[in-house]
Amino acid sequence: MPNNSGSTAHASDSFEKVGPIHLEDGVRKFHFWTFMYASFICIAMLAGMNFLQSYILTEHLNVPVDQQGAITGNLAFWTEIVAILLIVPFGILSDRIGRRPVMVIGTLFVAGGYALFPFAETVLELTLYRVVFAVGAAALSALIAIVGNDYTLEVSRGRLFGFMGLMNGLGVIFMSVVVAGIPAVLTARGVDPVAAGAAMFLTAASLCVLSALIFSRGLKGGLPIAPTDKPPMRILLTSGIRAAVNPRIALAYGAAFAGRSDNAIKGLFVSLWAVQVAPLAGMSVPEALAGAGRLMGIMGAVILLWTPIFGVILDRVNRVAGMAIAMGLAGAGYTSMMFVENPLAAGSIPLFILLGIGQGSAMIASVTLVGQEAEPKERGTVVATSGLFGAIGILVASVAGGRLFDAYGPASPFVMVGVVQLVLFVFAVLLILSGKSRT
């Protein structure tokens, strides 16, 4: 393993390049661009469900606002239970049969969840449909990071994930501004709010089906190793946990716990926060959702601009030092929410910009570190185990966050996650000081 993010990596002139990104042997430019589209649409759909479901709770099921925080947390709870059960098996499966079929299957499950969601008539039905979505989300959460690490040489791993972060940002903007704006546009033209909500969710489902077809043709088939080098199943079943004896992988697992939870907190509670302050701001629910969408769009734009820059930084510094920077920024951004009263007020925007910078940094620092440390033959399983810790983080943050939201106010889930990120910042600094930040 390299002891810096590019100090011993070698990029042969025979390997293809896309700008400053060196592609792995056998990876072609159309594979790379298909992966970038996947980074755009998959993250949009995964984040979008958390963001859009508040519309269903309010307009379709007429859930009182003082119960929405707990229900939102419970929906996320069952989603993450599914992820905890399935994310590592999906990683193991990708190490056995390849990345492409698992991506396609996951995308189709996500499509099914979106298609069913607006037709729920009770919270129980909504939960069951969210479980369908969760099966696909477990697959995609693991596979996006796995495929990204497969497609690049170590010398440009940070830059690839920085570019991926840019596509994630575009996806969040698309979902939160274009797709989330559908009900406001339709209701302004006289369409019933329930029908408008159904149109929004069915649009998302259709995009998922189209994306599954694109992945089936455009992603690289096979595995990053020779078929004869595939580890036996008994080895793969324990490789993710065994890898945690490496303190850098343990740090990456911890960062996944915090990083996935901060993304969930933002998706779950920004729109809910906006909906709840809508009466005080003299806004309707569709207007508040659109306003929250614009705020999510601003944060997505920040991620879009910042993550390519941070990706370059990650390729120039020790990966653990990069992790310390990321956790420091994320901790500052999330704890700053304690100073926000109205998320739709113009004065709150600078703090949400800081939050976006921190989230974008945390997102790519974790996957670059685990990708540097994981062996290619077990990469799917190890990266999926990182995703498992992320799922546990979402579970803890969603359930605890929902209750904190109702009991102590909308900012409290954000502050909770920020404290965890600051603890990881200290851990990364201690690794650097102890000399264990290098392989």
Secondary structure, DSSP 8 states (H G I E B T S, - for coil): --SSSSSS----TTS-EETTEEB-TT--HHHHHHHHHHHHHHHHHHHHHHHHHHHIIIIIS---HHHHHHHHHHHHHHHHHHHHHHHHHHHHHHHHH-HHHHHHHHHHHHHHHHHHGGG--SHHHHHHHHHHHHHHHHHHHHHHHHHHHHHB-GGGHHHHHHHHHHHHHHHHHIIIIIITTHHHHHHHTT--HHHHHHHHHHHHHHHHHHHHHHHHHHS--S-SS-GGG---HHHHHHHHHHGGGSHHHHHHHHHHHHHHHHHHHHHHHHHHHHHHHHHHHT--HHHHHHHHHHHHHHHHHHHHHHHHHHHHHHTTS-HHHHHHHHHHHHHHHHHGGGG-S-TTSGGGHHHHHHHHHHHHHHHHHHHHHHHHHS-GGGHHHHHHHHHHHHHHHHHHHHHHHHHHHHHH-TTHHHHHHHHHHHHHHHHHHHHHHHTTT--
